[in-house]
Amino acid sequence: MNYLVVAFYKFINPHFSGENELETLRGQLKEKMLALGIRGTILLANEGINSTVVGEEPKMREFMAFLRNIPQFSDLHFKESLVDHIPFKRTLVKLKKSLIPFGKDGEIELNPAVKTGKYVKPEELKRWLDQKDPNVVLVDTRNDYEIKKGTFTGAHDWNLRHFRDFPNELQKHKAELEGKKVVMFCTGGIRCEKATAYAADQGIDAYQIDGGILQYFEDVGGAHYQGDCFVFDYRIAVDPQLKPVKYETAFPDGRPIDALDGHDVDGE
């Protein structure tokens, strides 16, 4: 049997009204997921939603329609891939202070629904890279263990241990990015919403891949990309054809693969 993996996120403006509204929505989502046999993690915060979930394809289609009936999520964009097994063990809906904490202790507040970097479609980025435009600089915003599985050729790797460290690292590298067309990327795009918003505030000409690495794979394959893309579930990584890749371990520090179950979607 084939199962459908669906990844999605959305920053909203205005934000949810508070904990009561979020707690009600959390209960509705969890009830629907359990009724349909859907597994995976949904993160909810005042600023929006972030998730990767999996289920039988007809039931996933029903759940996707359910999500789009929620006014704040009527235009959700879903990234889809098929697998032959369920890569999650649990069904989780978590309430978070922030979908993606940014800065030390998450103290930098940004609203990507109002302001973020410019989007570049995968096809357009491929053209830039085909042309070897020296003005284009790629910056990988992911954590060091993710980058070890694969990244774009020539991309800047700042050896991030946690995404919240990104602002400090950008300040260290700011001078070498000035005057360049800086394309930032991550797994599904959510981290780059905040990374490019912050970079734009610093005067950098910041772009992000529309849909992240996964959308790039779906639209143009593995051109200019070396290796696989780390994902936060039991697949561990997918190749440029979005097929799961077998790895013995997910994390270089020895954490077991079970540490992925319920891990915050798309990392911090």
N, C-alpha and C positions, 0 to 999 in steps of 0.2 A: 504493500500500500504506500502511496505517496502522501506526504504531509506538506503543508504549506507553511513556510516560515515568513513572517511579515514583520518588518521593522518600520517604525514611524516615530516622528516627534513633531511637536509644534509649540512655539512660544506664542503666548496670547497677549493681547492688549485690548481692553483692560484685563487685568488679572482677575482670577477668582476672588470672591468676596472674603474668603477666610476659611478657617478650619471646618466650620459646620458644613459649608458647601462642598468642600473637598472630601470630608468624611462620608457624606451622603453619596457622592459620586464614586468613591472608593468601594462602598458596599454594592452599588449597582454593577460596577465593572466586575468585581469578584464573583458576584452571583451569576452573572451572564457567562463568565469564563468557565465556572464550574459546571454550569448546565450544558455547555457545549463541549466540555472535555478539552479545553484549551489550556496549555501550559506556557510558562514563561513569566516575565516580570514586567509590570507596568509601574513607572514612577510618576507620581502626581505631585505638583507643587503649585503655588499660587501663580507661577509664571507659565505653567503649561503641562505638557505630557511628554513622556519618552518611553519607548517600549520595544522589545522584541518578543514575539509570541509565536506559538506553533499549534497547529491542529489539523484535523482532517479538512481537506480543501473546502467542501460545501459548508462546513461549520465555521471555518475561518471567514468565508465570504459573508455569512450571516453576521458574524461578529464585526467585520469591517463596516457593514451597513449600519449596525447598531451604533458604532462609534460616530459615524458621520451624521447620525440623527441627533447627536449632542451639539447644540448650537456653536459652541466654541471650536468644535472639531469638524465642522461641515465640509471643510476643504482639505482634510488630511491627505497627505501623499504617502502611499504605501510602497515599500520596496519588498519585492517578493522573490522567493526562491523555493524550489522543491527539494525535499530530502526523503530518504526511505526509512527514517526512524525519527523519533521525537528527541530532540537534543536538550530537553529540559526535564527535570524531575518534579518540579513544584509549580504551583500557581500562586503568584504573589502580586499584590497591589500595595505599593508602599507610598506613604506620604512623606515628602521631603521638604526641607526648608528651601532648597534650591535644586533644580534638575542637574545643574553642573556647577558646583562650587568654584569660584574664581578668585584667585589671589590667596595669600596666606590667611587661613581661617575663614575663607570665603567672604572677605570684607569688601571686595570690589563689586559693586552693583551695576549691572548692565541690563538693558531691555532690548534684546535683539528683535522683538516684534516691532519696535519703533526705529531702531538703527542697527545695522550690521554692515559687514563688508559687501562688496559687489559680488554677484554670482557669475561664474563662468561655466558654461555647459561643457560636459566631457568632450564632445566633438571639437569645440573651439579650443580647449586646452590641448588636445592632441595636435591640432594644427599649429599652435604656438610651439609645441615641443618638436614637431616634425621640422619646423623652420629653424630650430636651434636659436631662437631669439635670445641674445645675451642679456636683454633687459628683463627677462622672466626669471624669477627666483622662486623655487619651491621650498616650502617650510612644512615639515611634518610635525603636527601638533600633538601627536600621540605619545604614550609612555614608552620608555626604552624597551620593555619586554615585548610590546606590540611590534615595534619597528624591526626587531630581530627576525620576525617572520616574513617581512617583506616591506618594500617602500618604493617610491619612484626613484629612478636613476638620477643621481646628483642632488637629491633633496637634502636640505639642511636638517640635521638631527641634533637637537640641543640636549639630548640625554636626560629627558624629563623623567623623574620618578613619579610625579603626580601632576595632573593637568593644572592644578591650582598654582603650581610653580611657574606657569607660562609667563605671567606678566613680568616677573623678575628677569627671566631669561630674555624676553623681548627687549628689555631695557639694555641688557648687555650687548645685544646684537643689532640694536637700532641703527647705528651708523652705517652698517653694511647693507641695510635694506632701503635706506633713503634713496629716492630717485629711481627705484626699481618697481616693476610690476610684480607684487608679492602674492603668490598663490599659496594659500594655506589649505591643508587637507587633513581629514580624519576618517574614521570608519564609515559613519553614516551621515555626517555633516553637523551634528548638534554642537560638538565642541568648537567647531570653526565659527559658528554663529557668534559666540562670545569672543573667541580669539581675534576675529577680524573686526568686530566692533571696537575692541580695545585698541587694536593696531591702528584703525582709522582715527580714533581719538588722539593717537600719538603722531598723526600726520603721515602715516604710511599708506601708500596706494595698495590697499588690501583687497584681495579677491578670495573666494572660497569655491571649491568644486561643488556645483549644485548637486546635492545628493551624496557627496562624499565618495570614497573609494568604491563602495558597493555599486553606486550608480555608474561610476566610470567603467567598472568591469561590465556591467549590464549593457552599456551603450557602445563601448569601443573595445572591450576586451583588455588584454594585458599590455598594450603598447606603452613603452617607456616605463613599465613597472617591473620590478624584479622580485620574485618570490610570491608569497601568498598574503592574505589579509587576515589578521587576527580578529576573531569575533568572540563575544562574551557568552559563549554557551558551549555545550559538549562537542560541537564540531571543532572547536579550538581555532580553526582557520578555514578559509575558503580560497580556492584558486581563481584565476581570472575568468573561468567559466562558471563561477559561483558554486562549484562542487566542493564538498567537504574534503579536507586534507587530514590524513592521520598523523598526529604527533604524539609522542610518548608523554610529554609534559606540556602544560600550558604556560607555566611560569618558571623562569630561570632560577628563582630562589627556593625551589623545591616544594612549593605549595602544591597540594594534590589537585587533580582536575576537578574534584568535588567542590573546590573553592569557587568554581565558576557558577554553581547553581545558586541563583538569587543574587549574583553579583550585580552591582549597579550597571545599568545598560550603557554601553559605549564608554564606560570607564570614567575615572576621575583623574 
